[in-house]
Amino acid sequence: MMFSYRLVRLIESHADALAGGLEERVQASSQVAHFRNIRANEMRERVYEIYRHLGEWLLGKNELDIEHRYREIGARRAQQRVPLSEVIQAIVLTHENLWEFLKSEAVMDRAVEIMGELELLQMLEMFFDRAIYYAAVGYEEEVARAPRDAGMLRAI
């Protein structure tokens, strides 16, 4: 637990740099292009709040708190007309940004062994995160195609 606590404190103390790094990733990614239409510091503020209070989110908040927060974020992005796939990908980028930071900053005993385990976990998580993203893209494409297909069937 001490190790986890140290990592959480490391993340919290670098929250501003992490938020800035994520902002750069979002600006560079074509997969979240609609986020460029959102007020420049809005996403940065939201992500900073999560990184800065990570210990509280992990230890002090319950599932209902997380549900409330992320339903609010999801509703806000829908109002801003950000596609669901991009909302999901922004969360994936937030997670990846955190992993990259931990890989570059974490200094531990048995570092090679621990980093190997973390690398495997990261690869698995990235796989499933991307699977979620692309499933959402496929879903959106099908929903967009459905009205045209229904119109064709009526015309026949």
N, C-alpha and C positions, 0 to 999 in steps of 0.2 A: 504493500500500500504506500509506503514511503516513496518508492520509485514513481508511482502514479501521481502522488501529490506533487513531487518535484516537477514532473512533466506538465501538469496542469498549471502550476505557478509559472513555469517557463513560458507557456503559451499566453497566459494572462498578462505577463509583463511585456510581451512582444505583440500585444493585440493591435496596436496602431500599425506596425510594420506588416503584420499579417493581413490586415484589412487593405492596406495599400497594395500589397502583392496580389491580392485577389482582384482588386480593382483593375490592375494591369492585365491580369489573365482574362478578365471579362472583356476588356477593350480589345484584346488581341484575338478573341475567339469568335469565329463565324457562327458557332453553335448557339450563341446567346446574343445575337445581333439586336433584338428588340430591347435589351437592357441599355443600349446606348441612347434610347429615347427617354429614359428615366432620369430625373434630376441627378446630377453627377454625384452628389454625396449621399443620396438616400440609401443606396445599397451598402456603401461603405459604413454608414452609421449603424445599419442593422447588423452587419457582420461583426463590426467592432464590438457591439454590445454582447454578442454571443461569445466571441473569443475572450473578451475582457472579464466576463463572468462565467467562464466555462466550468469552474469548480461548482458554482451555485447551480448551473444547469445540470451537471452530472450528479451531484450529491443532494442538492436541496430542492430541486423541482421534481414534481411527479408527472406522470403521463398526461394528466389533464392540463397542466401548465404548458407542456410542450404542444399538445393538441391545440390549445387556445392560441398560442403564439403563431404556430405555423398555419393554422386555418386563416388567421388574420393576414399573414403574409400572402398566402395563396389568393385570398379574396382581393387584396390590393393589386396583385399582379394581374388578375383577371380584369379588374377595372381599368388597368393600364394597357389592356389588350396584349399582354405578353403571352405567347403560346405556352401551354402546359409543358411541352418538351423542353423549352428554354428555362422554365422555372425549375424543373427537375435538374437540368444540366447545371444551372447556377449552384444548386445545392451540392452536386457532384464536384464542381470546381472548388467550392468552399472546403469540402472534405479533402480533396487532393492537395489543395494549398496547405492545409494543416499537416498532412502527411509529409509533404516535401520539406516543410519547416522542421518537423521532428527528425527527419532523416539527416538534415544538415546540422542541427544544433545539439542533438542528444549525445551526451558523453556519459558512457556507463561502463561498469565492469562487464567483462565478457562481451564487449561491444559487437564483435563480429558475429557471435552466436545469436545474440538478441536481435541485431539488425537483420540477420537472415530470416528469423521468425517473423519479424515485422514486415520484411519485404514480401514474404509469402502471403501474409494476411492482407497487405496492401494490394497485391495482385488480385487476390480473390475479391476483395471489396470493389476494386476498380472494374473488374469483370461484371459483377452484378449491378453496379451503378450504371455502367454503360448499357447493360441489358435493359434496365428500366428506361433509360433515356431513349433508346431506339425503339422499344416497344411503344412508348408514348408517341414518337414520331409516326410510326406505322398506324397507330390508332387515329391520330389527327388526319393523316392522309386519307384513311378510309372514310372517316366522317365527312371530310370535304368532298370526296368522290361520291358518296351515297346519294345526295340529292340529284346529281346528274344521271346516275344509273336508274333511279326511280323514274325520272322524267322520260328516259329512253323507253322503259318498259311500258309506260302509259301510251307512248306514241305508236307502239307496235300493235 
